[in-house]
Amino acid sequence: MIVGTHDFICPPGVAHEVHAGIPDAQLLEPGESGHYEHIEQPDEFAAIVRTS
């Protein structure tokens, strides 16, 4: 899971709750993006997807 620090649709607190219920899931909270990290920070998002 990737959650933006300023995500207004699925805020980090909610993402942490969802993450806790999914065995073996990874939760990454990079940068200062909102809900659209792939648009707001495309290079950072691509790097995360490539290395995760």
N, C-alpha and C positions, 0 to 999 in steps of 0.2 A: 504494500500500500504506500502511496505517496500522498502526503497531505501538505498543503501550503500553510504557512504560518498565519496568513490572513484569510483562510478559506471561510467563506460565509455560508456555504451550503453544507459542508461537513467539517466543522471546526476541529482543530487538533484534539480537543477533549473528547469529542464524539469518535474521532478516528481511533484514539487510544482504546476506547471501550470496544469498538468493533474488532480491533486488532487482538484484544485479549481473548475474544471468543473464537479466533481462527488459529488452530494449531499450526505451528511451523511457519506462520506468516512473518513477513518483515514489514516494519513500519518506518518509513523514512520521512523526515520533516526538513527538507532542504530550503535554503534561501528565504526570501521574503515575499513569496508569491501568494496569490489568492487561490481560487478554485481551479484556475486555468494555467497551471504551472507549465504545461506543454506550449502555451502561447506566450505567457509572460516571461518565462526563462527557458527557452527551448534548448539552449546548449546544456544547461545544468540538467534538465529533464532527460535529454538524450544520453548524457553520461551516466546517469543513474540507471536507466533502462539497460544500457550496454553492460554495466558491471554488476547488476543484481541478478 
